[in-house]
Amino acid sequence: MSISPTMKEGHEAAINGNESPGSRSATQVPPSRPKPSPSINEAVIDRYHPKDPATGDIVPDNIVSRLSVAVGAARLAAEKAQRVAEAIMANEFWTVAARHKAVQDKCHRITEPVLSTLDNALAACRKEIETLTTKTAGPPRPQDAAGYFLASEVRQRLASLSNEDREAAFAQALADEDEAALGAVLVGSPMLSGITKARQQMLRAAWQKQRFAPELARIERLQKALTDTERAGTLTLNYSLSLSSAAIVARAEASDRVMREALDS
């Protein structure tokens, strides 16, 4: 999974009962594996479906549903990884290193497909947010010479007004949903209309809220769902890694190489 380059950090510290081969408890049945984080749960994502304002009923959002299914698959994979790890670690016929290597391999095969599913769902969510952000950015730019001339005239007129009259003109343009006038202000440099960048952004926000309130609400919901899904993916990967000790496996593999080299020499 490619959610974050720092996903694997700290997973060794989360290992529970991963005894080193020479420890006193190495041949004893280790304690139960830690449980997956409750944040790896589709219910965390399902809360971002919108509700019908009139009835309060859930209105399914296809992107949220896709994220929810992916996180649900991650939950099931993490729970299966826990069961598999506990069963393998309880096998006293195997050495400690063999147990850790088996857990490492099995858990990788269990979680890798769902991490790929999560990545695909996250990519779809990011694309949808980008599409909505572009759609709600502002009125379309003029497409011909007449449109450019009109926009220039609007900005010149606004720049010549007093602050009070200019604000009255903005209020009227919003009330009339005059996208030609609003677009002239929003697509050009704010100084051409006699206003600051901050005031232009305030006007843009007012236009967006008036014109695209549902889309803005959806962007906010999708961004939150995206964040929680990314967290679930990170937790799933780190949990899978925490069920075995990479250090124990590395030491065992190194000793095996030394033995093979000695036998081949």
N, C-alpha and C positions, 0 to 999 in steps of 0.2 A: 504494500500500500504506500502511496506517495503523498500522504497528508502532510507530513512534517519531517525534516531531516533529523530532528532531535527525538523522535519517537522512542528509540531504543535506550535512551539515557536513563539510568537509574533502575533498570529492571532487575539487576542482580540484587539490589538492596531489598527488593520485594519478595525474594524467594523465601519460602517457608519450608523448613525441614530438608533443605538440600545439603546433606552432610558431605564432607570431603571423604574420599576413599579411606583414609587412614584413621578416621575418627572412631570413637568408641561406639557410637550409635549407627555406624555405617551399615551394619547388618540387621538393624532393627527396623520394624515397619515404621516409616515416617508418619508424621501427623497428616491430617487431611490438608489438601491444597486449599489455599484461600479462595473465597468465592469471587466471581466476577463482579465488577462495579455495578451498582444499580443504575448508573447512567447509561449502561449498555442495554437499553430497553426501548422498544418501539413506542411505548406510551409517552416517553419524553418527547418524541417527534410528533405524535398524533395531536398533541395539544395545539399545534400550529395550523390545523385545519380551521378555516373561518366558520362563523356561525351566521345563520340567517337572522338578520336583525328583527324580523317580525315574529318568527317562531322559536328562535334560539336553537334550531336544529343544526347539526353539523353539515356543512357543505364541503364535500371532498375536494381537495386540491390535488391534481394529478402529480405534481412535483413533490409535494409533502408525502403523498402516498408512496411514491417511489423511494424516498428517503426512509420512510417508516419500514417498508418491507426489507430494505437493506440492513437497517439497524436490528430488525427482528431476526434476520438470518445471522447477524453477528452475535446476538445474544445466545441463540441456539448453539452456535459453534463454540462459544466460550464455555457454555455449560457442558457440552460434550467433551471439550478439551479437559475440563476439570475432572470429569468422570474417568476419562482415559488415563490421565496423569496419576490419579489416585490408584487405579488398578495396576498400572505398570510399577509404580513406586512400592507397591505392596508385594511384588514378586521377589521373594528372597532367593530364588534360584539364580537370579541375575546379580551381577556385581552392581555396585552403585553407579559406576560410570556407564554400564550398559543400560541401566534404567533411565538415566538422564538423557542418553543418546536416543533411546527409543521414544521418550516423551518429546524431545526436541523435534524428531522427524514426524511423529504422528500429529503433533499439534500444528506443525507447519502445514501439513496436508489438510488438516481440518479447517484452519483459519484463512489460508491463502485465497481460496475461491471467494469467500465472503468479503475479504478486503478488496478484491478486485470489483466486486459488485458495489461496494460502498464508493469506490473511486468513480465508477461510472455514474452513479446516482448524484454524487457531488458535482461532477462535471456538467450534468444536465441542469442542476440547480443554478450553478454559476452562470451558465449560458442564458437561462431564463431571467435571472436578475439583470444581466447585461442588456438583454433585449428590452426589458421593462424600463431600465434606466435610460436607455437611448430614446425610447418612445416618449418618456415624460420629461426629457431634458428642457424642452422649450418649443415654442411655435416654429414651424418650418421656415427656413430661410427663403428669401425671394428667389424665384426661378427665372425671372426675365428682367429686362431693362426697366420696364414700368414699375415692377415691384421694388427694385433697388432705388428708383427715383422717389417713390412714395415713402419708403423707409427713411431715406435721407431727409426728406421734408419733415417727417414726423419728429425726428431727432432734433433738427434745427429749431422747430417750433417749441419743443419741450425745453430746450436749452435756453431759450429766450424768456421763458416764464419765470415768475417768482416761485420760491419754494412752495408757498401756499397754493398757487394756481396749478403748479406742476402736480402736487399731490392730489388735487381735485381732479385733474385730468387722468391720473392713474386710477383713481377710484371709479371714475366714469367708464374708463376702458374695461375695467374688470366687471363692472355691472352690466355693460353691454356685450361682454365677451368679444371685444374687438381685438381679434388675434393679429390683425395687420398692425395696429398701433402697438400692442404689447410686444409683438415679435420684433418690431423696429428697435425697441428699447433693449430687449433681452439678447438679441443676436449680435448687437454692436458693442463697441467699447462704451462703458457707462459714462465716460467724460463727454462723449458726443451728445448725450441727452442732458448733461448738466447735473448728473448725480454721481454718488460714490459707488464703489464696487459692492459695499455692504448693502446699500439701498437697492441695487439691482438684484442682489441675491434674495432680499426680502420680497421684492416684487415677483421674482421667479417662483419662490415658495408659495406665495398667495395664488399665483396662476396655476401651479401644479395642484394645489389642494382643491381649487375650484374645478379644474378640468379633469384631474386624474386621481381623485381621492381613493377609489378602490385599488388602483394600481400601486399607489404609494403604500397603502396598508399591506398589500401583498408583498411588495419588496421588503418591508420591515419583517413580515412573518418569515419569508424565505431566508432572509439573512440570519435570523435567530435559529431557524431549523438547520441551516448550513453549519453554523457554529456548533450546535449540539451534535450533529452527525459527525463532524470532524473529530469532536471530543470522543465520541463513541468508537470511532475507528482507531484513534490513538490508544484508547484504553484496551481495546480488543487485542491489538498487536502487542502492547506491553504485557498484558495479562498472559497471552500465549507464551511469550518469552520468559515470564517469571516462573512458569511451571517447571522449568529445568534450569540447570546451571551450565552456562556456556563455558565457564572456567573449568569445571570438572570434565566436560567433554573434550575441551582442548588439551588438557593434561593427559587424558587417556589416549587421545589420538597421537599426541607427541610420543608417548611411551611405546605405542604400537609401531610407529615409524622407526623408532630406534631399534626395536626388536627385529623388524623386518630387514633393516639395513645390516644388522649384525648377522642374521641368518644368510643373507645374500653375499656377504663379504667372503 
